[in-house]
Amino acid sequence: MNLTQQLYEEAQAYLPGGVSASVRFNRALGYPMYIARGDGCLIYDLDGREYVDMCVSHGASLLGHNHPKIKAAIRQALDMGIICSYDTVYHVALAKKIAGLVPGAEMVRYAGSGTEAIMHGLRLARAYTGREKILKFEGHFHGYQDYVYFSSAPPLDQAGPPEAPVPYIESAGTPEGMKQYIIIVPFNDLEGFERAVAAHADELAAIIMEPINYDAGCILPLPGFVERVRELATRHGIVLFFDEVLTAFRMAPGGAQEYLGVTPDLAVLGKAIGGGLPLSAITGKREIMAHYKPVGKCQHSGTYMGHLVPVLGALAALEEISAPGFYARLNGIGDRLYGGIEDILRRTRVKARLQHLGARFTIYFGVDEPVTNYRQAARHSVPMMLTFLRACYERGIYFHDYGGNVAHHGFSIAHTGPHIDRALEGIEAAMQAVKQAFPDQVRAR
Ligand SMILES: Cc1ncc(COP(=O)(O)O)c(C=O)c1O
């Protein structure tokens, strides 16, 4: 038994499923990935095996692991006495920095996780509009709290008709009554969206969306879709709420709102913002943000909101991200990786489709056509995907599995050319393994 297996045995006695967070179990492996340390784009397991990390902390480690500037930020917090629950000059400096980078961020509040920030942001939208319902898109994921943990990856036989999805409760323990506050709409379906707005406009506090739907792999909005959502939200006084937990800083310093050229009323930034440390930010229009106490009547507070360690980490991370040439380098890495995967798919003829934007991507297995909504994504082949992930792992390339749901993968600025080439070698060999195991899923010449 190796050290990973030993720890998994022991962990199961103390941590349900042997993990501290459910999604850390990797179904492709049959156990969780326990990590001894990370450095740049590499991670090391307990048995000393080295992997090129294509999960990068679900997107949080956009700068790679063990970054010297993030370590210096942590040391600065130590020198300041690890003070907690006090604001500092750095909290203001970070808000100012975010406001300078993200188009819709006139004002900022902090939280620890994406889940937490979205909960507080939705409360603010309700306080501002005096309305209670939330429109969300099928296949979009907005964290684990009861307001919106619906239909992020519903089984197709329980999701309702494609043009009028029903809210699917994603977790046991969610009160049925929460369904009354949520309206689920198919993504990229303008008619369905317009129908839902026509029926519920006066009740809607917010339209929440992943502007790039990475949680269903990587689905971009069709031309004109987000613009129309923006237009109708404005017309009906509904808060347009971008969940930029995963998209923030992923393809541009201003995130998806800069990339798409559409500015939301509120946006939550997460993951990459903290450089691997736990920080999220609720950002938005001054007029709406001013509803937070002590100015307005909406509560947002907590002992650990904007803890000094991640605030200093985020300042350092945003310095890096906003340095000249950062995105040219990031896109260069992407070009090399994505061009390589496309070549591999052509050479092996495995029926699979790569979709990507910025530093995040997916491979939809068993899929030929462009994927533009969750229902198409959900028809991917789970067995092919798990075979691929496992074969990559065996070759020292780590991809995470999200419980069989379509997975999103990514890279960091620390992935150098040789690392990408090494990843591509592993991916090519893994694709050959998929081809052997699923001969009926190979395209004709
Ligand atoms: C788009 C999106 N929103 C919200 C969340 C929840 O964020 P967190 O895991 O920090 O709570 C995630 C990721 O986990 C996400 O991808």
Ligand as a Chemical Component Dictionary entry (heavy atoms), coordinates in Angstrom:
data_LIG
# 
_chem_comp.id                   LIG 
_chem_comp.type                 NON-POLYMER 
_chem_comp.pdbx_formal_charge   0 
_chem_comp.three_letter_code    LIG 
# 
loop_
_chem_comp_atom.comp_id 
_chem_comp_atom.atom_id 
_chem_comp_atom.alt_atom_id 
_chem_comp_atom.type_symbol 
_chem_comp_atom.charge 
_chem_comp_atom.model_Cartn_x 
_chem_comp_atom.model_Cartn_y 
_chem_comp_atom.model_Cartn_z 
_chem_comp_atom.pdbx_ordinal 
LIG C1 C1 C 0 -18.671 30.184 -11.172 1  
LIG C2 C2 C 0 -18.494 29.799 -9.732  2  
LIG N1 N1 N 0 -19.213 30.413 -8.789  3  
LIG C3 C3 C 0 -19.063 30.122 -7.486  4  
LIG C4 C4 C 0 -18.167 29.181 -7.064  5  
LIG C5 C5 C 0 -18.026 28.905 -5.603  6  
LIG O1 O1 O 0 -16.858 29.463 -5.151  7  
LIG P1 P1 P 0 -16.119 28.887 -3.855  8  
LIG O2 O2 O 0 -15.701 27.489 -4.193  9  
LIG O3 O3 O 0 -14.980 29.822 -3.619  10 
LIG O4 O4 O 0 -17.140 28.925 -2.755  11 
LIG C6 C6 C 0 -17.382 28.510 -8.025  12 
LIG C7 C7 C 0 -16.366 27.499 -7.698  13 
LIG O5 O5 O 0 -16.253 26.746 -6.868  14 
LIG C8 C8 C 0 -17.557 28.818 -9.389  15 
LIG O6 O6 O 0 -16.865 28.164 -10.345 16 
# 
loop_
_chem_comp_bond.comp_id 
_chem_comp_bond.atom_id_1 
_chem_comp_bond.atom_id_2 
_chem_comp_bond.value_order 
_chem_comp_bond.pdbx_ordinal 
LIG C1 C2 SING 1  
LIG C2 N1 SING 2  
LIG C2 C8 DOUB 3  
LIG N1 C3 DOUB 4  
LIG C3 C4 SING 5  
LIG C4 C5 SING 6  
LIG C4 C6 DOUB 7  
LIG C5 O1 SING 8  
LIG O1 P1 SING 9  
LIG P1 O2 DOUB 10 
LIG P1 O3 SING 11 
LIG P1 O4 SING 12 
LIG C6 C7 SING 13 
LIG C6 C8 SING 14 
LIG C7 O5 DOUB 15 
LIG C8 O6 SING 16 
# 
